[in-house]
Amino acid sequence: MENVKKLTVSLQFDENVIEVGELVSDSRRIYFKYFPIFVKLGLEISPFKLKLNNVVQRAGESPFDGLFGVFADSLPDGWGRLLLDRALTSKGIPLGEITPLYRLAVVGNNGMGALAYKPQMPMENAAPLKIELDEIAKATRQVLSGNAADVLDELFRLGGSSGGARPKILVGYNPMTGHLMGAERNLPPGYEHWLIKFPAQADKPDIAHIELAYHKMAKAAGLETSESKVFEGKAGRAYFGTKRFDRLGNNRFHLHSAAGMLHDNFRLSNLDYGHLMDCAFTLEKDVRAYEKVLRLAAFNVYAHNRDDHSKNTSFLMDAQGNWRLAPAYDLTFSQSNHGMHSTTVAGEGANPNKRHLMQLADYFKMRNAWNLIEEVRGVVHEWSRYAADCGVGRNSKSEIKKAIAVSDL
């Protein structure tokens, strides 16, 4: 195994490469320094935790194993991390020797967002895996059970740079023909960058339809969302897919999660929606940012989406350095590991309600917050209609309806 000690970080919004700086590992500590020419551009890739200057900077060991959050956001977690670890250990590389810089070198220029790392250490070429969704779903189940070593490399190529716990792949999708292909760096004309999810072992059998219903409900409630649909395999099994918002054609946006932006350990988070509102306003420099986050908080409260951790909120930066809140994603009926909201609402995590949402709005001196919250609440009350329209099963429809009623108390 080649020991990666140094990486050049770059931004690739389009075909042009903008070198940002250098990551160096020394005695298990990781240092970063911007290139002077990049500092002159004035592009803040992580405004709160990685200041734009000519000084050598080092992050603490926690929460990202010595990396600044902006670089940790390039690493796969959950499913992608599992694939990467399984693929590397299957090649005889001890897990304890896989350093953060080594992982970034494997990601190279194939990560989410616009950051890229070189020298790249690609996985060995594998025989192309045909994009047949039922077969990929079967392979993901084999991986989760500890098997399927023969398709690890290809599954990593299809979805190893993604985050989140559920198995997923990154694809090129042609909406005119319905054809799927591997997510190459530059897709041919007519294709769009999409992400398709596969059920985890604990998921409901109609999870794809549930997530589509939540997507349509969120859009009706005024949240910005990315185009989504249910894909079907040859056997008729359903898989939820969504168009990637870190891509516009073959161009990229810089993607930074709230967890990475604020150096929050999303598994043991101390964040409140108030922190997210403050962060969004600071980045967007527009009071309408408060409304975006409050609308998201209200939706998650009323729709019983309790797995609303800081990796599930992100921000996008364009090539001119302009920031905005990313479209809402991973919106579905869920519990967190501890049964409470992962992100608190005015300090309340167990049973936040309209009173807590209004406390949040009052703190930021928001006007018309009452009507905003009522608008979201009214849409979520129509859950049964969205569920029926999207093919949600009777049992799931009833269970979620009861949970939504409790969340509304």
Secondary structure, DSSP 4 states (H G I P E B T S, - for coil): -----EEEEEE-SSSS-EEEEEEEEETTEEEEEE-HHHHTTT--SSTTTS-SSSS-EE--STTTTT--HHHHTTS--THHHHHHHHHHHTTT--GGG--HHHHHHHHTT-SSSSEEEES--PPPP-PPPP--HHHHHHHHHHHHTT--GGGHHHHHHHHTT--SSS-EEEEEE-TTT--EEE--SSPPTT-EEEEEE---TTS-TTHHHHHHHHHHHHHHTT--B--EEEEE-TT--EEEEEE-TTEETTEE-EEEEHHHHHT--GGG---BHHHHHHHHHHHH-STHHHHHHHHHHHHHHHTTB----GGG-EEEE-TT--EEEPPB-S-SSB--TTSS-SSBBTTB-SS--HHHHHHHHHHTT-SSHHHHHHHHHHHHTTHHHHHHHTT--HHHHHHHHHHHHHHT-
